[in-house]
Amino acid sequence: NNINDDLTIENNSLKEKLQKLQPQLTDALDKQPPQPTVVVASNDPHPSQPAMVTPTFT
């Protein structure tokens, strides 16, 4: 059952890395200016702007 042991070791190693990175991520996000909420056009039944703007060459 070596594969299971390897996976458990790998899993624990990844969990440790994640725990180390989590505070850094939180810290980085705290320093970010608040992002405007992006409205996805497909969710809006009446999009105010077309999702695709076709350039017009004159």
N, C-alpha and C positions, 0 to 999 in steps of 0.2 A: 504493500500500500504506500509505496514511496511517493507516487504522484500527489496523493492527498497531503502528505507531509510537506512536500515542496510548495504546494499551493497555500497551505496554512502559513508557512514561513514567509512566502511572498506577500500574502494578504496582510500579515502583521507588519511587514516592512512598509507596505504602501500606506497602511493606517497611520504609522508613525510619521511618514513623510507628510501625509495630509494634515495631521495635527500640527506639524511645524509650520506648514504653509498657510493654514487657516488664519492665524492672527495677522500674518503679513497681508493676506488678501483683504481681510476686514479693514486693516489699517489703510491700505491703498484705496479702497472704496470710500473710506471716510474722507480722504483727502480730495477725492474727485468732486468737481462742481456737480450739482444736481443735473442729471441729464433730462432733456425734454422727453416726454413720453412719445414714443414713435407709434403713430397710428398706422396699422397695416390696412392698405386699401381694400383688400379682399374681405375684411371683416365689416366694412362699412357698406351698407346697401346703397347709399347715395354718396359716392366719393366726391368731394368738392373739387378734386383735381384728378385728371386721368393718371393712371399709374405709369403709363408710358408716354413721354412727351416726344413727339416726332419732330425733329428739326426741319424747318422749312428753308430751303436754299433759294435765295432770290438773286 
